[in-house]
């Protein structure tokens, strides 16, 4: 079984927005409080998180997450990577590096944004990551972090690896990446991911025809929609609905939503029966 929990369903500014008094930002419905887009996926005995934006710490605390095997990144924008420094707590209490899976250009962006996490000698307390490069067009294996060497904290020095690697055989799952584009000029690739019968997709504005073959037979699919009107780097509502129709999943969920979309209850009433606005804390199981 695969269990997906929406940790955040908001766009880059989150909802409510700072300083805004619109009906969505001032709504008393907790489903209208949308942290930056991210999900927790529990599958094959592994805990996987897709994206770690600025709300990462709050999201894991709210969901009671104490263990993460790996973080899968969709792309390099700050609303999807800005919370990666918070993985220091996972280093401390799990005594393991955090596995991060991403494409090459995302890794280069992390080296620039979080230079201290890659520098040698390392600043004491910098996050410890084990980077895994993936090909955005090919399925890949994600392993439990049980196979990683243990970290030992030395005051004033930082982490040091100790002992041998963990057991040679640890639980793993196959993940299928879905490649899309954040802009129709194709200057920014973005990855969605399929976990069994659930596919999580965000920040798409375009997807090539051949990628739709990876989405056949789904129970659940998500896709982004910032507002109803056209957007230069995200699906409009009409584009999102056309995407859902083409994929043909049993149920479809809209995520990465801004305050320009209606309040949850009103938006739900406007959508087709098999399409729903996601909300923080919603759980899907397949």
VENNOR-V320079 format. One record per backbone hydrogen bond with DSSP energy under -0.5 kcal/mol. NH is the residue of the N-H (numbers start at 1). CO is the residue of the C=O. Records with the same first field share a line. If there is no record, write none. Layout:
NH=CO / CO
This chain:
3=42
4=284
5=40
6=282
7=5 / 38
8=38
10=35
11=257
14=11
15=34
20=17
26=22
27=24
30=28
32=29
33=30
34=15 / 32
35=33
37=10
38=8
39=50
40=5
41=48
42=3 / 40
43=41 / 46
44=1
46=43
48=41 / 46
49=70
50=39
51=49 / 72
52=80
56=53
59=55
60=56
61=57
62=58
63=59
64=60 / 61
65=60
66=64
69=47
70=47
71=99
72=49
73=71 / 101
80=77
81=77
82=78
83=52
84=81
86=83
87=84
88=85
89=86
91=87
92=88
93=89
94=90
95=91
97=149
98=128
99=69 / 97
100=130
101=71
102=132
107=103
108=104
109=105
110=106
111=107
112=108
113=109
114=110
115=112
117=114
118=115
119=115
123=116
126=123
129=127
130=98
131=129
132=100
134=102
136=134
138=135
140=175
142=173
144=171
147=144
148=145
150=162
151=95
152=160
154=158
155=153
157=154
158=154
160=152
162=150
166=147
170=168
173=142
175=140 / 173
176=194
177=175
178=192
179=177
180=190
181=206
182=188
184=232
186=183
190=180
191=74
192=178
193=200
194=176
195=193 / 198
196=194
198=195
199=220
200=193
201=199
205=181
206=181
211=208
212=208 / 209
213=210
214=211
215=212
216=213
218=215
219=197
220=197
221=251
222=199
223=253
225=255
226=235
231=234
235=204
237=228
238=228
240=236
241=237
242=238
243=239
244=240
245=241
246=242
247=243
248=244
250=218
251=219
252=274
253=221
254=276
255=223
257=9
258=226
261=258
267=263
268=264
269=265
270=266 / 267
271=267 / 268
275=272
276=252
278=254
281=6
282=279
284=4
286=2
